[in-house]
Structure formats: structure tokens, C-alpha cells
Amino acid sequence: LAKTTQPISMDSYEGQEVNITCSHNNIATNDYITWYQQFPSQGPRFIIQGYKTKVTNEVASLFIPADRKSSTLSLPRVSLSDTAVYYCLVGDGGQGGSYIPTFGRGTSLIVHP
Amino acid sequence: EPEVTQTPSHQVTQMGQEVILRCVPISNHLYFYWYRQILGQKVEFLVSFYNNEISEKSEIFDDQFSVERPDGSNFTLKIRSTKLEDSAMYFCATGQGEGNTIYFGEGSWLTVV
């Protein structure tokens, strides 16, 4: 299982772009990269998933370099409501439930007024 | 947007009592998971379930825990004899098995007194 490393915390201000980088040096060929967001006392919420290059949805963008040993979650123009913990997960989905999404400590993002 | 629903949202129980937490998965999902999060700590994997049987379980998932899908819809977690240290938020998650995207419910907050 590929181990991930991400900053423990980040601070930003409303309206700024926030980039959270995750390192996953031993990512396997079949692994996808998935980001979740969690607010206090709520379940993790899926944000975005990618395999390579760039993925964009209505919430965020995910940049993955060619070597796939890292990825960057980009949140455009954050607001106070983006204050949350962000988790980077790496895995292949498995078959028959063999893949177990595993959460680390995540990155605690605080957005200031 | 389809979602995973969990009941109860909050339950207080006395130590030694049995608790059943219920989850209604997203309708076309085949992979089911239970996670827990003790206050201030990481989201921890408990068990995965596929094809009507346990696929994987963690060391946390000991003999006091059990899971089943009794009616083909609800997915339940039973804690047979609760302990104080079982106090946590319990999250159900489900997935189709493609890549590693799983979707979490809002959680059931269990307080053991």
C-alpha cells in the first residue's frame, strides 16, 4: 500500500488559491489518487480522483506529474467554508473489496477572513 | 446525488449494552465498509464486506463486532457488549469497486457511558 505524506496544516485567506501537495513515492502502476474533505463531526466527502495529468471538477483540480510520485489538490478562491481536513489516498480499488482506503492525519486547512 | 444514509445519528448507551448501527448504501454499490473515528483521531478502518461476507477486517474488529446485510439493503454493524472506549463516530462507506472511490455516510455518533 502506497504511503502518503502531506502537510499537517495550512493557513489561507478567503479568495486565495490553495494548493495542497501529497507525496506518494511508491505509488504502484494501478493506483489511483483520491482526495477527500472532512468537516468536524461529518463523514469524509469525496472531492476528486485522478490517475495522471490533470483532472478538474466543479470543486477542485488535481495535478499529477508524469512520474506520479506526488499530486497537488488545488482549491480555487477558497472561502471560510473550505476550512476542513483534506486527505490524500492512494490505491488501486482492488477486487472483491481487497483494497482498503486508509486515512492518514490529513491536512488541516484553516481559511481566515 | 445518491448518498449513504446512516441511523441513528447519535446514540447514548450504557456500558455492556448491545448497539446496532444501520446503513443504507447507495443502490448499485457492492462494496461496504465500516470505519470509526474517535474524537480528535484518525478515521480508522474496521471492516469491509463484499458478496455477503467479510473481505477484510482490522485488529479493532474483534469478537464483539459483527456485520451483516440481513435484507439485501441495510448494512449493519453490531457491537455486542459496548465498552467506554467504543465511544466514537462510526462511518459507513460504500463503493462500486471501480478505482478507489468510496462514499461515506454522515456517521453515527456513539457515546458509551
Chai-1 contact restraints between the chains, C-beta under 6 A:
chainA,res_idxA,chainB,res_idxB,connection_type,confidence,min_distance_angstrom,max_distance_angstrom,comment,restraint_id
A,Y32,B,G99,contact,1.0,0.0,6.0,A-B,restraint_1
A,Y32,B,N100,contact,1.0,0.0,6.0,A-B,restraint_2
A,T34,B,N100,contact,1.0,0.0,6.0,A-B,restraint_3
A,Q42,B,E106,contact,1.0,0.0,6.0,A-B,restraint_4
A,G43,B,F91,contact,1.0,0.0,6.0,A-B,restraint_5
A,G43,B,F104,contact,1.0,0.0,6.0,A-B,restraint_6
A,G43,B,G105,contact,1.0,0.0,6.0,A-B,restraint_7
A,G43,B,E106,contact,1.0,0.0,6.0,A-B,restraint_8
A,G43,B,G107,contact,1.0,0.0,6.0,A-B,restraint_9
A,P44,B,F104,contact,1.0,0.0,6.0,A-B,restraint_10
A,F46,B,T101,contact,1.0,0.0,6.0,A-B,restraint_11
A,Q49,B,T101,contact,1.0,0.0,6.0,A-B,restraint_12
A,G91,B,N100,contact,1.0,0.0,6.0,A-B,restraint_13
A,G93,B,G99,contact,1.0,0.0,6.0,A-B,restraint_14
A,G93,B,N100,contact,1.0,0.0,6.0,A-B,restraint_15
A,G96,B,Y50,contact,1.0,0.0,6.0,A-B,restraint_16
A,G96,B,S55,contact,1.0,0.0,6.0,A-B,restraint_17
A,G97,B,Y31,contact,1.0,0.0,6.0,A-B,restraint_18
A,G97,B,S48,contact,1.0,0.0,6.0,A-B,restraint_19
A,G97,B,Y50,contact,1.0,0.0,6.0,A-B,restraint_20
A,G97,B,S55,contact,1.0,0.0,6.0,A-B,restraint_21
A,Y99,B,N100,contact,1.0,0.0,6.0,A-B,restraint_22
A,I100,B,F45,contact,1.0,0.0,6.0,A-B,restraint_23
A,I100,B,E56,contact,1.0,0.0,6.0,A-B,restraint_24
A,P101,B,N100,contact,1.0,0.0,6.0,A-B,restraint_25
A,P101,B,I102,contact,1.0,0.0,6.0,A-B,restraint_26
A,F103,B,K42,contact,1.0,0.0,6.0,A-B,restraint_27
A,F103,B,V43,contact,1.0,0.0,6.0,A-B,restraint_28
